[in-house]
């Protein structure tokens, strides 16, 4: 069913209801008028026949009625029988409807003093009046339908006004702001109860948002202390001259992991603050610099993997975004490509207004493509936590970017990051 506005639907229902009621009333009135007309015509015939019988009792030569609408015939009179329509001779006593010469008549046949009498009533004028009356009824139906539609619009405007006001209030709800205060005297009106329910729901949403922000902010701050301790311990270990190359490599990995954790907590802290400071203008960031640093970092981390990382910087894009957020996005895309590349190649190409990270690994099944950005979703051969791509999608939505995954099983995967909405 095609969706229409509530006011239009109420008006249409009123119009249909008015048309149906007026149609039923018109049909009832028409058949009542038709039946009443038939009764009046037969009563007229009966009265004329009784009058003629009384006059005939007093005067055997009494004249039969002969007018434009009513005429009488004595069927046993040779002279009258010759002028009577042939169809009357076959009629039994009683009421009949006959037609001859293109005209319809109501006939009343009866016997009196051994004579067969037939009285006819010309129904043509009555049928014309019925047709005119039917036209009036049809016009009344259309007028009633139009009045019902206009009345429905007027009533719908009054009835729907509270719903429209409630829809505007709901559309203006903001989880970051407190709901409007409740009226001092509670109302039993359904709209007010629905508005109060929305206010309560907004309050619960606001509490959930505040708890999430507080949790993210607290965790980000609390993680900084142990990470600083880890980095300090790593710096002390790096100064030990007795370490061999393997040990120094492992310590370097610990240091890089601590830097990654610091960057991640900073990104989470930025996301938590984004809702409380939505109008803050970030510094401009060079995406080419972020991509270069991320590729260098992952080349070092994947030295023990048979993966080749190729970097192609065709353009440099400078956009207003926190560098830590751009770093988290690029790091996750490259890390995800390395995880699924196997022993193949990863290509990182920065083009005009977009970044393409592709690999020639196993690829992603078509049935899984729609869920790769879902939180905690992991593919059948993935060993990650299912958080990286969901975090990438969240940052993209926050900054107005667009991320797309194109993959085919057995041919690899390409993640395309558009730094514009279109």
ZIRA-V391416 format. One record per residue. N is the residue number from 1. RES is the residue in one letter. OMEGA is omega in whole degrees, -180 to 180 (* if undefined). Layout:
# ZIRA-V391416
[[N,RES,OMEGA] [N,RES,OMEGA]]
This chain:
# ZIRA-V391416
[[1,X,-180] [2,X,-177] [3,X,175] [4,X,178] [5,X,-178] [6,X,-180] [7,X,179] [8,X,180] [9,X,177] [10,X,179] [11,X,179] [12,X,178] [13,X,176] [14,X,-179] [15,X,178] [16,X,180] [17,X,178] [18,X,179] [19,X,180] [20,X,-180] [21,X,-180] [22,X,178] [23,X,179] [24,X,178] [25,X,-179] [26,X,178] [27,X,178] [28,X,180] [29,X,-178] [30,X,-180] [31,X,176] [32,X,178] [33,X,179] [34,X,179] [35,X,178] [36,X,177] [37,X,178] [38,X,180] [39,X,-179] [40,X,180] [41,X,178] [42,X,177] [43,X,176] [44,X,178] [45,X,-180] [46,X,179] [47,X,179] [48,X,179] [49,X,177] [50,X,179] [51,X,180] [52,X,179] [53,X,177] [54,X,180] [55,X,180] [56,X,177] [57,X,179] [58,X,-178] [59,X,-177] [60,X,-179] [61,X,-179] [62,X,-176] [63,X,174] [64,X,179] [65,X,179] [66,X,178] [67,X,-178] [68,X,-176] [69,X,-175] [70,X,179] [71,X,-179] [72,X,-178] [73,X,171] [74,X,-170] [75,X,179] [76,X,177] [77,X,-175] [78,X,-179] [79,X,180] [80,X,-179] [81,X,179] [82,X,-180] [83,X,-178] [84,X,176] [85,X,-179] [86,X,-177] [87,X,-178] [88,X,-176] [89,X,-177] [90,X,-176] [91,X,175] [92,X,178] [93,X,-180] [94,X,-178] [95,X,-178] [96,X,171] [97,X,-177] [98,X,180] [99,X,174] [100,X,-176] [101,X,178] [102,X,-178] [103,X,179] [104,X,-179] [105,X,166] [106,X,-175] [107,X,175] [108,X,-176] [109,X,180] [110,X,179] [111,X,178] [112,X,179] [113,X,177] [114,X,-179] [115,X,177] [116,X,-178] [117,X,177] [118,X,178] [119,X,-177] [120,X,176] [121,X,-180] [122,X,-175] [123,X,-175] [124,X,-179] [125,X,179] [126,X,178] [127,X,176] [128,X,178] [129,X,177] [130,X,178] [131,X,177] [132,X,180] [133,X,178] [134,X,177] [135,X,178] [136,X,179] [137,X,178] [138,X,176] [139,X,178] [140,X,178] [141,X,-180] [142,X,179] [143,X,180] [144,X,178] [145,X,178] [146,X,178] [147,X,178] [148,X,179] [149,X,179] [150,X,176] [151,X,178] [152,X,177] [153,X,-180] [154,X,179] [155,X,-180] [156,X,179] [157,X,180] [158,X,-178] [159,X,-174] [160,X,-178] [161,X,177] [162,X,179] [163,X,177] [164,X,178] [165,X,179] [166,X,179] [167,X,178] [168,X,179] [169,X,179] [170,X,179] [171,X,-179] [172,X,-180] [173,X,179] [174,X,-178] [175,X,-178] [176,X,-179] [177,X,180] [178,X,178] [179,X,178] [180,X,-179] [181,X,179] [182,X,178] [183,X,-178] [184,X,179] [185,X,-179] [186,X,-179] [187,X,177] [188,X,-180] [189,X,-177] [190,X,-180] [191,X,178] [192,X,178] [193,X,178] [194,X,178] [195,X,178] [196,X,178] [197,X,176] [198,X,179] [199,X,178] [200,X,179] [201,X,178] [202,X,178] [203,X,178] [204,X,178] [205,X,180] [206,X,178] [207,X,178] [208,X,180] [209,X,180] [210,X,178] [211,X,179] [212,X,180] [213,X,-180] [214,X,-180] [215,X,-179] [216,X,-180] [217,X,-179] [218,X,-180] [219,X,-180] [220,X,179] [221,X,-176] [222,X,-180] [223,X,-178] [224,X,-178] [225,X,178] [226,X,178] [227,X,177] [228,X,177] [229,X,180] [230,X,-179] [231,X,177] [232,X,179] [233,X,179] [234,X,179] [235,X,178] [236,X,-180] [237,X,-179] [238,X,179] [239,X,-179] [240,X,-177] [241,X,-178] [242,X,-179] [243,X,175] [244,X,-175] [245,X,179] [246,X,179] [247,X,178] [248,X,178] [249,X,179] [250,X,178] [251,X,178] [252,X,178] [253,X,178] [254,X,180] [255,X,179] [256,X,179] [257,X,178] [258,X,176] [259,X,178] [260,X,179] [261,X,177] [262,X,178] [263,X,-179] [264,X,179] [265,X,176] [266,X,178] [267,X,178] [268,X,178] [269,X,176] [270,X,180] [271,X,179] [272,X,-180] [273,X,-177] [274,X,-180] [275,X,-179] [276,X,178] [277,X,-175] [278,X,-176] [279,X,-179] [280,X,-178] [281,X,-179] [282,X,176] [283,X,178] [284,X,-174] [285,X,176] [286,X,-180] [287,X,179] [288,X,178] [289,X,179] [290,X,-178] [291,X,-179] [292,X,180] [293,X,-179] [294,X,179] [295,X,178] [296,X,180] [297,X,-177] [298,X,174] [299,X,178] [300,X,-178] [301,X,-176] [302,X,179] [303,X,-179] [304,X,179] [305,X,179] [306,X,-178] [307,X,177] [308,X,179] [309,X,-180] [310,X,-178] [311,X,178] [312,X,180] [313,X,-180] [314,X,-179] [315,X,171] [316,X,-178] [317,X,176] [318,X,-175] [319,X,178] [320,X,180] [321,X,176] [322,X,-177] [323,X,-178] [324,X,179] [325,X,177] [326,X,179] [327,X,179] [328,X,-180] [329,X,-177] [330,X,180] [331,X,-179] [332,X,179] [333,X,180] [334,X,180] [335,X,179] [336,X,179] [337,X,180] [338,X,-180] [339,X,-175] [340,X,-178] [341,X,-178] [342,X,179] [343,X,-177] [344,X,-171] [345,X,175] [346,X,-179] [347,X,177] [348,X,-175] [349,X,178] [350,X,-179] [351,X,179] [352,X,177] [353,X,178] [354,X,177] [355,X,-179] [356,X,176] [357,X,-175] [358,X,176] [359,X,180] [360,X,-178] [361,X,-175] [362,X,-177] [363,X,-179] [364,X,179] [365,X,-178] [366,X,-180] [367,X,-178] [368,X,-175] [369,X,-177] [370,X,-175] [371,X,-175] [372,X,180] [373,X,178] [374,X,-178] [375,X,178] [376,X,176] [377,X,178] [378,X,177] [379,X,-176] [380,X,-179] [381,X,-178] [382,X,177] [383,X,179] [384,X,-178] [385,X,-180] [386,X,-178] [387,X,-172] [388,X,-177] [389,X,177] [390,X,176] [391,X,176] [392,X,-180] [393,X,180] [394,X,179] [395,X,179] [396,X,178] [397,X,-179] [398,X,-176] [399,X,177] [400,X,176] [401,X,179] [402,X,-179] [403,X,180] [404,X,179] [405,X,177] [406,X,-176] [407,X,176] [408,X,-176] [409,X,179] [410,X,-177] [411,X,177] [412,X,-174] [413,X,176] [414,X,174] [415,X,-177] [416,X,180] [417,X,177] [418,X,-178] [419,X,173] [420,X,-178] [421,X,-177] [422,X,*]]
